[in-house]
């Protein structure tokens, strides 16, 4: 008997999540100078954390021998004020991935099903499999969520529908009116998770007022993160906003002290740092234009993105990825998403984008 036999079949069948290649790993593998490597694989904020968040982290260092506030009183109060919800509606996590996983562990059983889109965030099928539940993958429409088809895919056993908006890894966006219609037609006993990890990169006119929908639809769960626009990927800080009774159950399931003291302090400060958020969004808009223009010039089709990355089609994506790695440019292969002819590039600084464009142009013989 192998020790792996101790795990259920549905656990043994899981393929582990693979993140973007770290700079240090590429440096070791290829003998490159880490300082010369550009990482555009993980949708991180190229501007880093804001000055207020950095100062808040430094101020907390002296107290790290103590456990963090497990109830995160100050952070929840701040989030409640910003989003006009009650603290009883908030669940915090070690990144929004943690919150999504907690939700899955809270409600899913092997008798249940989960609906998600083709080309969805890799965590959704993983959460489903971890519970032994059955995933229902709905064919994408122009690389995005086909909401009417996802609605039709709901069955009596369905507990959760996952909708990332904007979607990762494709960057597509569902219209606000379509989200509202979906909620109106969705059965009230099915949780709809609106994953808004990239919401800050959207102009106001493109956003659905998801927070206003919380009061209309108790089965709506909105998740957000500080990892992207707020530049706190290394600290891991995410949260869910949902009905108080669901939040209370999730808070029973989550691990104690799942949000560390540094992340709590940085998040509180980041919520007040409007200047840093504005600079981040401006850099992203400029970077989108820079990448769209270059991809168009190189005749490489791309998916119109509303996030801080661009997915483009390039034929032999594996070979192109290797070419870029040799030149110290890390992007994200998408073969695990069934997109073997595509790569995803995060938007960096103007100089980082230029490095990528230069290497890409070389590969294309331009």
C-alpha positions in Angstrom: 0.0 0.0 0.0 1.2 3.5 -0.9 0.7 6.4 1.5 -1.0 8.2 -1.4 -3.9 5.6 -1.1 -4.8 7.3 2.2 -6.2 10.2 0.2 -9.6 10.1 -1.6 -9.5 9.5 -5.4 -10.6 13.1 -6.0 -7.6 14.4 -4.1 -5.1 12.2 -5.9 -6.6 13.4 -9.3 -5.8 17.0 -8.6 -3.1 18.7 -10.6 -1.3 21.2 -8.3 -1.6 24.9 -9.1 1.5 26.3 -10.8 2.2 30.0 -10.4 4.3 32.3 -12.5 8.0 31.5 -12.6 9.9 33.4 -9.8 12.8 35.6 -10.8 15.3 33.6 -8.6 14.3 30.3 -10.3 14.9 31.6 -13.8 18.2 33.1 -12.7 19.3 29.7 -11.3 18.1 27.8 -14.4 19.6 30.0 -17.0 22.6 31.6 -15.2 21.1 35.1 -15.6 21.6 38.1 -13.4 18.4 38.5 -11.3 18.5 42.3 -11.6 18.3 42.0 -15.4 15.2 39.8 -15.4 11.8 41.2 -16.1 8.8 39.3 -14.6 5.5 39.9 -16.3 3.8 36.6 -15.4 1.8 37.1 -12.3 -0.2 40.3 -12.7 1.7 42.0 -9.9 1.7 45.8 -9.5 4.9 47.1 -11.0 4.8 50.2 -8.8 4.8 48.0 -5.6 3.0 49.0 -2.4 2.2 52.6 -1.8 4.2 54.7 0.7 1.5 54.6 3.3 1.3 50.8 3.3 5.1 50.4 3.5 5.2 52.8 6.5 2.4 50.8 8.1 4.3 47.6 7.7 7.5 49.0 9.2 5.5 50.3 12.1 4.3 46.8 12.9 7.6 45.0 12.8 8.4 45.5 16.5 5.2 43.7 17.5 5.5 40.6 15.4 6.2 38.4 18.5 2.5 38.8 19.2 -0.4 37.1 17.4 -2.4 39.4 15.0 -5.9 40.3 15.9 -7.8 37.3 14.7 -11.0 39.3 14.3 -9.2 42.1 12.5 -11.4 44.7 14.2 -9.7 47.8 12.7 -9.5 46.4 9.2 -13.1 45.2 9.1 -14.3 48.5 10.4 -12.4 50.3 7.7 -13.7 48.0 4.9 -17.2 48.3 6.3 -17.0 52.1 6.1 -15.5 52.1 2.6 -18.0 49.6 1.1 -21.0 50.6 3.2 -21.6 47.1 4.6 -21.6 45.8 8.1 -18.6 44.1 9.7 -20.7 40.9 10.0 -20.7 40.7 6.1 -16.9 40.5 5.9 -14.6 37.4 5.7 -10.9 38.0 5.5 -8.3 35.7 4.0 -4.7 35.1 3.1 -5.4 36.5 -0.3 -8.7 36.2 -2.1 -7.7 32.6 -3.0 -7.9 31.7 0.6 -11.4 33.2 0.9 -12.6 31.4 -2.2 -11.2 28.1 -0.8 -12.9 28.7 2.6 -16.2 29.2 0.8 -15.7 25.9 -1.0 -14.9 24.1 2.2 -17.9 25.7 3.9 -20.6 24.6 1.5 -19.4 22.0 -1.0 -19.8 18.2 -0.6 -19.2 15.3 -3.1 -22.9 15.4 -3.9 -22.7 19.0 -5.3 -21.8 20.6 -8.6 -20.1 23.9 -9.4 -20.6 26.0 -12.6 -17.7 27.9 -14.1 -16.6 29.1 -17.6 -14.1 27.6 -20.0 -10.8 29.7 -19.5 -11.8 30.5 -15.9 -9.4 31.2 -13.1 -7.6 27.9 -12.3 -8.6 28.0 -8.7 -12.3 27.4 -9.4 -11.9 23.8 -10.7 -9.3 23.2 -8.0 -11.8 24.2 -5.2 -14.4 22.0 -6.8 -12.1 19.0 -6.9 -10.9 19.5 -3.4 -14.4 19.0 -2.2 -15.0 16.0 -4.4 -17.7 18.0 -6.1 -18.4 17.9 -9.9 -17.4 20.8 -12.1 -19.6 22.0 -15.0 -17.5 23.9 -17.4 -19.5 26.1 -19.8 -18.0 26.9 -23.2 -16.7 30.5 -23.3 -18.1 33.1 -25.6 -15.3 35.1 -27.2 -13.0 34.0 -24.3 -15.4 35.3 -21.7 -18.2 34.2 -19.5 -21.3 33.2 -21.4 -23.8 34.1 -18.7 -27.0 32.9 -20.3 -25.3 29.5 -21.0 -24.0 29.4 -17.4 -27.5 30.1 -16.1 -28.8 27.2 -18.2 -26.1 24.9 -16.8 -27.3 25.2 -13.2 -28.9 22.0 -12.0 -30.5 21.0 -8.7 -27.2 19.9 -7.3 -25.4 23.2 -8.1 -24.2 25.1 -5.0 -21.8 27.7 -6.6 -21.4 29.6 -9.8 -18.0 31.3 -10.2 -17.8 34.5 -12.3 -14.5 36.4 -12.5 -15.1 40.0 -13.8 -12.8 40.9 -15.4 -11.8 37.4 -16.1 -8.4 35.9 -15.6 -6.6 34.8 -17.7 -8.4 36.3 -20.7 -9.1 39.8 -19.4 -12.7 39.8 -20.8 -15.5 41.8 -19.1 -19.2 41.0 -18.7 -21.5 44.0 -19.0 -23.0 45.3 -15.8 -26.6 44.8 -17.0 -25.9 41.2 -17.9 -24.6 40.5 -14.3 -27.8 42.1 -12.9 -29.9 39.9 -15.2 -28.0 36.8 -14.2 -28.6 37.5 -10.5 -32.3 38.1 -11.1 -32.7 34.8 -12.9 -30.4 32.7 -10.7 -32.0 30.4 -8.1 -31.7 31.9 -4.6 -30.2 28.7 -3.2 -27.2 28.9 -5.6 -24.3 31.1 -4.5 -22.9 33.4 -7.2 -19.3 34.3 -6.5 -18.4 37.6 -8.3 -14.6 37.6 -8.2 -13.5 41.2 -8.6 -9.7 40.8 -8.2 -9.1 43.3 -11.0 -12.0 45.7 -10.3 -9.8 48.7 -9.6 -8.5 48.7 -13.2 -11.9 49.3 -14.7 -13.2 52.8 -15.5 -16.3 53.7 -13.5 -18.6 53.4 -16.5 -17.6 49.7 -17.0 -18.2 48.6 -13.5 -21.2 46.7 -12.1 -22.3 48.1 -8.7 -21.7 44.7 -7.1 -21.8 46.1 -3.5 -25.3 47.6 -4.1 -26.4 44.2 -5.4 -25.5 42.6 -2.0 -28.6 44.0 -0.4 -30.8 42.7 -3.2 -29.4 39.2 -3.5 -28.4 37.3 -0.4 -26.9 34.6 -2.5 -24.3 37.0 -4.0 -20.7 36.7 -2.7 -18.2 39.5 -3.8 -14.5 38.8 -3.5 -11.7 41.3 -3.8 -7.9 41.4 -3.1 -5.1 43.8 -2.2 -2.6 41.7 -4.3 -3.1 43.5 -7.6 -3.9 47.2 -7.7 -2.7 47.7 -4.1 0.7 46.0 -4.7 0.5 43.6 -1.8 0.8 40.2 -3.5 3.6 39.1 -1.1 1.6 40.0 2.0 -1.5 38.1 0.9 -4.7 40.0 1.8 -8.1 39.3 0.4 -11.7 39.5 1.5 -15.3 38.4 0.8 -18.5 40.5 1.2 -21.6 38.4 1.6 -24.7 37.7 3.7 -24.0 37.8 7.4 -25.2 34.2 7.9 -22.8 32.9 5.3 -20.0 35.0 6.6 -20.5 33.6 10.0 -20.2 30.0 8.7 -17.1 30.9 6.7 -15.5 32.4 9.7 -16.0 29.1 11.5 -14.2 27.3 8.7 -11.2 29.6 8.1 -8.0 29.0 9.8 -7.3 31.1 13.0 -5.0 34.0 12.4 -5.2 33.5 8.6 -4.5 37.2 8.1 -1.1 38.3 9.5 -0.5 41.6 11.3 1.6 43.1 8.5 -1.1 42.5 6.0 -3.8 44.0 8.2 -1.8 47.1 8.8 -0.9 47.5 5.2 -4.5 47.0 4.0 -5.8 49.7 6.4 -3.3 52.2 5.1 -3.8 51.2 1.4 -7.5 52.0 1.6 -6.6 55.6 2.3 -3.8 55.9 -0.4 -5.9 57.2 -3.2 -2.8 58.7 -4.8 -1.0 55.4 -5.2 -4.1 53.7 -6.6 -4.5 56.5 -9.1 -0.9 56.2 -10.2 -1.3 52.4 -10.5 -4.4 52.8 -12.7 -2.7 55.5 -14.9 0.3 53.3 -15.4 -2.0 50.4 -16.4 -3.9 52.4 -19.0 -0.6 53.6 -20.5 0.8 50.1 -20.5 -2.3 48.7 -22.1 -1.9 51.1 -25.0 1.8 50.3 -25.2 1.2 46.6 -25.5 -1.9 46.8 -27.7 0.0 49.0 -30.2 3.1 46.6 -30.2 1.0 43.5 -30.6 -0.9 45.1 -33.5 2.3 46.2 -35.2 3.6 42.6 -34.9 0.4 41.2 -36.3 -0.2 39.1 -33.1 -3.9 38.8 -32.3 -4.8 39.7 -28.7 -7.9 39.6 -26.5 -9.1 43.0 -25.5 -8.2 43.2 -21.8 -9.9 45.1 -19.0 -7.3 44.1 -16.4 -3.6 44.5 -15.8 -2.5 41.9 -18.3 -3.0 41.0 -22.0 -3.4 37.5 -23.5 -2.2 37.2 -27.1 -2.1 34.4 -29.6 1.2 33.5 -31.1 1.2 30.0 -32.6 3.9 28.0 -30.9 3.5 29.5 -27.5 5.9 27.0 -25.9 8.7 27.9 -28.2 8.1 31.6 -27.9 8.0 31.3 -24.1 11.4 29.6 -24.1 12.8 32.3 -26.4 11.6 35.0 -24.0 13.0 33.2 -20.9 16.4 33.0 -22.5 16.3 36.8 -22.7 15.3 37.2 -19.2 11.6 38.0 -19.8 9.0 35.9 -17.8 5.5 35.8 -19.1 2.7 33.2 -18.4 2.1 30.2 -20.6 -1.6 29.2 -20.8 -1.4 25.6 -21.9 -2.9 24.5 -18.5 -6.0 26.6 -19.5 -6.3 24.8 -22.8 -4.8 27.8 -24.7 -1.7 26.2 -26.2 -1.2 28.9 -28.8 -1.4 31.8 -26.3 0.7 33.7 -23.7 -0.4 36.1 -21.0 1.8 39.2 -20.3 1.3 41.3 -17.2 1.5 45.1 -17.7 4.7 46.4 -16.1 6.4 49.8 -16.1 7.0 51.5 -19.4 10.6 50.2 -19.4 9.5 46.6 -18.5 7.0 46.6 -21.2 9.6 47.9 -23.7 11.9 45.0 -22.7 9.1 42.5 -23.4 8.3 44.2 -26.7 11.9 44.2 -27.8 12.3 40.5 -27.1 9.0 39.7 -28.8 9.9 41.7 -31.9 13.2 39.8 -32.1 11.3 36.5 -31.9 9.0 37.6 -34.7 12.0 38.7 -36.8 10.9 42.3 -36.7 
